[in-house]
């Protein structure tokens, strides 16, 4: 085993007491898909060392009186954070001096000095004897500030005392994305995550595949919207838990067991061992809303690439440029005439999990690369990448392949539920004004 691994978020505090929302009714937020220029997205905390060019954002308010913030939803991160220093580079920021409910956490607080199962790093103090937080990124960028608590408000729900990072300095290799959002909402299983502090038993989201919108549902919501009467039945896959710390296994990620991949009706001829984590924890499968595309370990990617190429032979012209690798991991690309409005029928790709399945239609299996034109052709690449080319020891299921899928994260029963739907209709059912029709199945 070499030294390739998932970059971890390091900080100097832990949460002692979860914060409960004042109301346990479901909270519903419109979910926006925000396009940003390729290469402009910094690696979020606890993320993998590669770039994506779309982020999922929600709007809410923080502080007293409330200040509007926009946060990237990330199921692969724990500590939520906000920019707290308004500069020309970061015009969207939270001003703690304007909030009467803002409370920096002192070093003497149990929140700062306690240890959690997953983070054993000693606390540090700044010159003002406040709890110091540092976010370290895989691309060597970082941000620093203080752990603090304040009131987060979503619709009718108020969460006083929610712990987050108030980041005042940043060293980012790609500041453009930072300038577009106020911060990041960590949603993994860690005790510091937004969803853990709120204390909801589950949350769900649905990402539209057409109009770059959707919704985030915090809580059950079943009684309010009578989900069971119109939502396609969910198939559940259990979360994989590992009690013993392993060097390459992220224990607070949403880990499921990938058991196989099918291209149209052809199951890739791979042994079960190809999808199982090894004794170091390398090879886990994570569901990650903070990553756009899906990344597979080398042998699995090679098998998928070969079968997809075989089934598209004679239908699409493969790009003949060995030096072009999209996002450093996607080396199967095609040339499509610029005047061609639609792609030809393409094979679907199904990710087979234990107890559930996610089918990616052919039109979502390819992605048009912005700005890439070869003669009279645009460039479209397979939306699955080779994790080995990135130095990543995991399978990562990105949100591009979660479009038009109801994704339920059931924390109480330790499972993820999937149902293929039309997410624009889901938004309409919840009163968000989106249009569409439900597709069951």
N, C-alpha and C positions, 0 to 999 in steps of 0.2 A: 504494500500500500504506500503510495507516495503522499506528498503533503497537500494534495488537492482537497479542498473541503469547502463547506458552506461558511460564508462569513457571518459571524455572530455579532449581535448587538451587545455592546458593553456599556454598563452604567453602574453608578455607585449607590443604588438604593433598592429597597424592596418594599412591597405593600404589605402592611399587616392586616388591615381590616377592609374587606370589600365595601364599596359604596353602593347602596341599594337605591334604585330609582324611586321617586316618591309614589309613582303610579306603576302598577304592574300591567296596565293595559298596553297593548301593542303600540309601538311607535313606528310611524311610516314616513320614510323620507324619499323624495325623488332622487334618483341616482343618475348622474350625468356622465357620459363618456366623453372625455375631453381629449381632443387630438393635440399633440404637441410635436414640434419638429423632431425628426429622427436624430438620435444621438444627444438629445438635450435633457434626458431624464437621469438624475443622479440615482445611484443605487440606494433604495430606502434601507432603514435599519433591518438587520436580521435577514437580509436578502441575498440573492445570488449575484455574481459579478457579471451581469450583462445588462443591456439596455432594452427598453421597450418604448414605444412612442405613443401610447394611449394610456391614460390613467382614469380610474373610476372615482368620481368625487361626489360628496354630499355637502350640503350647506346646513349650518346650525349656528347657534349663538353661544358665546362664552362670556362670563363676567356679569357684574352688576354696576351700572346698567348693561344690558347685553350688547356685545359686539359681534357683528357678522363675521363668520369664518368659513372657509372652504377647505375640506380635508379629503385627502386621498384615502380610500378604503383599502386596507391591506391585511388580508388574513394571514400573511406570512410574517407580520411584525407584532411586537408586544407593546412597547411604550409609545403612547400617543404623544405628539409634540406639536408645538406651535412656534412660528417665528415671532419673537418678542422684541425685535429691534427694527423699526421702520427705517429703511435706507432706500436710496434710488434703485438698488438692485433687488430689494425685497419690499415693494410697495404694499403688499397685502400682509399685514402683520397684526398681532394682538398686542394691545398696549396695557400691560398690567397696572400701570399707574392710574388708569381710568376706572379700574374695577375695585369696588369696595369689598368684594368677596374674595379677592385674590389673596392667597396665603402662601408665601414661600415656606418650604419645609426646612427647619433648622437641623443641624447635624445631630443634635441631641434627641431628635424625634425617633421613636421606634420604627417609623416608616423608612428612615434613612439608615438606621443601624442594624435592622433585622436582616437575616439571610433568608432566601427562599431556596426551594429544592433545585431550581434551575440556574440561579445566579449567585455565586459565592464570592463575588468581587468585593473587597472591603470598601466601605464608604469613604468619600473624600470630602473635604470642606474647602470653601472658598474664603477669601479674606473677611467676608461678613459673617462667617460661621454658619453659612447656609449649605444645604446638601447640593453637591456639585454633580451634574450629569454630563457625560460625554457619549455621543453617538459616533461609533467608528464604522466606516463604510468599506466595502470590499475594494473600491477603487482608490483607497487611501485618502479620500476626503472625509471630513468630519464636521460636527457642530457641537457647540458647548453651551451650557446654560445651567439652570437650576431646576431641581424638582420643586413643583408647586402644586397647589390644589385650588380649584375654583369651581364655579357652578356652570355646568354644561346644560343647555336647554335644547330639546328637540320636540317641536310641537307643544303638546301639553305636558310633556315630561320634563322634570328638572332633576339634575343629578348634582347636588351640592357636594363639595369636597372631593371631586374627582381628581386623581393624581395624574399629572402630565409633565412633560418636559417643556420648560419655557426657554427656548434656545435663543441666545443673544449674539453668538458669533458663528460663522459658518465658513468652511473652506471646501467649496464644491467645485469639481471639475466641470460641472454643467449647471450654472446658476439659472438658466432660462426657465426650467421647470419649477424651481423654487419660487420664482417670481410670479408664477401663475396660481399658486395655492398658498393658503395660510399655514398648512401643516399636514400631518399624517395621522390617521386614526388606526392604531394597532388593534387587530381583532383576533389574535391567535389565542391559544389556551393558557397563556401565562397569567399569573395573578395580577400583573400590572396592566393587562390589556383592557381596552375600553369595555368590551362585552363582559369580561370577568368582573370588573368593578361595578358595572350596572346590575349584575346579578340576574339577568334574564336566563331562562332555561334553554332558549334557542334563539337563533336569528336566521333570516333568509334573505336572499336577493335574487333578482331576475333582471337580466341584461338584454335589452332589445337588440336584435340583429339588424335592424333597418334604420331606426331614427336616433341612434346614439343616446338612448335614455333607458330608464328602468326604475326600479325601486329597491330600497333596503327596508326590510321589516324587522324591527327589534322586538322580540317577544313572540308569543304564539300566534295571535291573530286569527285563530281558527273560528272562534265564536263570533268575532266582529264581522268577518267577511264570509263566513260559512265556507271555508276553503274546500272542504271535502265534497261539496255539492257541485263544484265546477272545475276544480283543479284535477288534472290527471293523477291517478294513484302514484304515490311516490314509491320508488324502489330504494331500499336503504342498504348502504354498505357500512360495516362497522369501522370505527376509528381504531388504528393500530396503536397500542400503548406499549411502551418499554419502560420498566421501572428502574433498570440499571443504567447509569450514565454510560454512553458509548461515544467515542470520539467523533463519529460522523453522523450521528442521529440527532435530529432536532426534536426533543421530546415535547415541545409546546406547539409544534406545527400540526396542522390537520392532515394526519397521515392515514392513508387508506391502502388497501392491497390491490395493486394492479395484477391481473392474472393472465391477460392476453390482449392482443390487438388483432382486429379483423379489418381487412381492406375489401370492401363490398362483401362478398360471401366467403372470402379466403382468409382463414385464420393463419397468422404468421407461424411458421414451424419453429417455435422456440420452446426450450424446456422451461418448466416451472421455476427453476433456479434463476433464470434470467431476470425475474421480476422480484425476487426475494432479497431483503437486506442481508448482507453478510455479517460476520461476527463483530465487525467494527461499527455496524449501523449504516454503512454505505449502501445505497440502493433503495432507500425509502421512497414512497410516492406521496408527494405533498400537493394539496389543492390550494392554489395561491391566487387570490384576486389582484395582487400587486404585480403580477407578471402577465404580460400580454399573451405570449405564445406558449406552446408546450414543448418541453425538452425531455429527451429520452437518453438513457445511457447508450453508449456506442453500439454494442451488439444488437440491441433492440432497434435503435435508429437505423442501422444498416439494413436490417431485414425489412423494416417499413419502407425505407427509401427504394430498395430493390423491387418490392412488390408494387408500390405505387407507380414507379417508372415503367414496370412491365405492363400494368393495366392502362397506362396513358400512352403507350407506344402507338404511333399512327394517329393520335388524336391531338397531341400538342407537340410543338417543337422544343426540345430541350435546349437550354442556354449553353452554348459551347464556350465557356470562359472559366477555366479552372481557378483563376485568381479572384473570382467574385464569390464571396460567401456572405450572405445577408445576415447582419447582426452577429457575425463571427461564428455562427453555428448552423446556418441553413444553406446547404450547398446543392440542393436540388431545385433548380429554377427553370422557368420556361419563357419562351418568347411568344407574345400574343400580339397580333397586328393592332395598331393603334385605332384603326377604324372599326374593330370588332366590338360590338356593344356588349355581348355576353360570352362567357366561357362556354365551351361545349360541355355536355354531360360528363361529369367526372366521378370517380369512385368515392364512396363514403369511407370514413375511417371510424371504427367503433372501438372505444376503450372499454374493455371488459374488466369490471371490478368484482370483488367478492359480493354477490347479491345484487349488483346494479350494473347498468351499462350506460355509457354516454356516446351517442352517435353524432359524428361531425359530418354534415352534408358536404358533398363534393365542392360546392361553391365556397365553403368556408375552409376547405383544405388548402386552398391557395390564397395568397395575399399579394396584391399589386404593390410593388416597392415604389414608394414616392420618389420622383425625380430620376428614376432609372429608365432611360430610353436607349435602345440599340437600333439605329437606323430608323425603320418604320415600325418598330416593335416596342411594346412596353414589357417590363420584366415582372413575372409573377413567381413567387417562391412557395414551396411547401411550408405550411405553418407549424411544422414539427422540426425541432433543431436537435443537433447532436450535443448533448451535455458534456461529453468528453472534450470537445473543442473549447469549452469554457472552463474546464477544470472543475466541474461540478459533479459531486458524487451522489446525485439523486435524480429521480423522475419528478418533474414539476408540471402540473396541469394548470395552464394559464387561463385567463378569463376570456380570451378570444374563442376558445372551445366551450365556454360555459354560456354562450349567447343562446337565448331562447330555451334555456333550461332553468326551471325553478330549483334553486340550490338551498336546501335547508340544512343548517348546522345545528344538530340536536345535541346540545352539551349535556343535558340531563341523562340521555340514554346513550351517549358516546357513539354517535353515528352521523352520517351525512345522507340526506335523502335527495333523490334526483327525479325530475319529471320534465319531459319535453313539452313546452307550452309556447304560446305566442306572448311574449313578455309585454308587448304593447297593450294587449287586452288585459293582462294582469294589472297594469297601471290604471286602466280605465275602471276595473272592478274596485280598485282602492280609491277611486275618486281623484286620480291625478291627471285626468283629461287626455290620456293617450288613447289612440284608436287601434282597432284591430280585431281579430277573431281568434278564439282559442283553438289550438290544434291539440287534440288529445292523443296520447300514446307516447 
